[in-house]
């Protein structure tokens, strides 16, 4: 009986140590996002470099025109828009005429037909960057929802402040429009994306950038050509925002912008679920070319969620079993302490997630957070298992 009593308190000590380790070290990327404050907007801009916004468009002409109205209404003083479209030859002439007539700073070009053994997105952006006249390149997509007229100014603000000459990359952030998804799964998909994105954002805030978001990204045009564009991932369909950023970004030349007016929402309509799965699978695949430390940290955090939960659950079970055998209610004290610890552990996880989700313009989940944290490693395992047979499709020669 004495040994059981000692074991219960040992398990609680282990759970407390792991919980503190999780909050003080493993969840530091989340804490950096929570503590993020935009300071550049308080400083009058010293520079106004010309910006070229490269828009990859797969939407209809009507949707594109609506998007261009919002984009051309940005308050940044000097920018041009280069739209690279995937469209049929019949619609090209009509689209060119419409854009030229309505927008003075919009240039439209098209992906050459038949270019199937290349990444369509990287080809589109390369064509746009070659045609660009601006010093700063911004890459985005035509199915993005622009939150305000200050989006572009916010994203390129690091190129206009005191340390503008030392800034080569500005990392923005975008997320899916989860309102277009249906069923309980949409809450988990949003949670999973927020947790994954918090890693690269948190590391970028620490000065260790290794990934970006190609839908909301700014960098110097010269940097693109100095590093031979997307040559590092030319044989892959993806890699334009993670492998590319890992190539060009350094601690001293990269800034992160996470203000509400800088965050884009991406609309995919009925294809949202499929595109979310495709995007997750692509990032899983390209992670092999990125630093391992962030992914090991995420794995350790998932493991600790289970270890703390199991340690406290075993403590509660052993304490209650001892109390039942001895018919002594005082033996329930370890169970009560372990239950309080478990509740506090879960509450802190919930509060941290809610604060981080608020910064990332995501749904501030509540009671779903603990179950999602436990389910995440299991669901990720089955996701990888399911998509394992499709991995060859990430290579350009496979399509």
Beta strands, then each sheet from edge to edge (+ up, - down):
strand 1: 51-57
strand 2: 79-85
strand 3: 106-110
strand 4: 136-141
strand 5: 144-145
strand 6: 169-171
strand 7: 174-176
strand 8: 217-220
strand 9: 254-256
strand 10: 264-266
sheet 1: 3+ 2+ 1+ 4+ 8- 6+ 9+
sheet 2: 5+ 10- 7-
end
